[in-house]
């Protein structure tokens, strides 16, 4: 029974981290957009676009993975901390 609960807890934190990651990505886009120049990613930029003589863009998969794992780790810590504090199960 505990394995099933742990699986659902991890699943909940996974989808919550995806939603938070999307919100952070959209937020960083609106914070950094200046015409056709913008950056996406928090705390590390994983996608950028800029215009010099023509449109340039690029991405860094390592920063994307770092941001995703960091977001998931923070969501897990907060979720399990709140769960243990407010829903103590014997």
Buried (B, 14 or more C-beta within 10 A) or exposed (E): EEEEEEEEBEEBBEEBBBEBBEEBBEEBBEEBEEEEBBBBBBEEBBBBBBEEEEEEEEBBEEBBEBBBEBBBEEBBEEBEEEEEEEEEEE
